[in-house]
Amino acid sequence: MSVHDRDKTGKTRTRCSAVRESGSCSNRRIIFLRDIERLVLSGMVEELKAHG
């Protein structure tokens, strides 16, 4: 993933690095960095609950 840009409110948007660098990836979806961080952290919390 690489930073694509920021929207008009200043939120960072990301996309597949291969799209940016070579165009070889078909996934052109742009995702807010905040959403990625939220999903990663919630997954970590669930793992800690399951194994803690």
SVG drawing of the C-alpha trace seen along z (x, -y; Angstrom):
<svg xmlns="http://www.w3.org/2000/svg" viewBox="-13 -20 20 38">
<polyline fill="none" stroke="black" stroke-width="0.4" points="0.0,0.0 1.1,-3.5 -0.3,-6.9 -2.5,-8.1 -3.5,-11.6 -5.6,-13.4 -9.2,-14.2 -10.6,-17.7 -10.9,-17.1 -7.3,-16.0 -7.9,-12.3 -5.1,-10.1 -6.2,-7.7 -4.1,-4.7 -4.0,-2.4 -2.1,0.6 1.6,-0.2 1.7,1.9 -1.0,-0.3 1.0,-3.4 4.4,-2.0 3.7,0.3 -0.1,0.5 0.2,4.3 -2.4,4.6 -6.1,4.7 -7.2,3.6 -7.7,-0.2 -9.7,-0.7 -8.7,-3.6 -9.0,-3.1 -8.8,-5.6 -5.8,-4.9 -8.0,-5.4 -10.1,-2.4 -7.0,-0.2 -5.7,-1.1 -9.1,-0.5 -9.3,3.0 -5.8,3.9 -6.3,2.8 -9.6,4.6 -8.1,7.7 -5.2,7.5 -7.7,7.0 -9.6,10.1 -6.4,12.1 -5.3,10.9 -8.8,11.8 -8.6,15.3 -5.1,16.0 -4.9,13.9"/>
</svg>
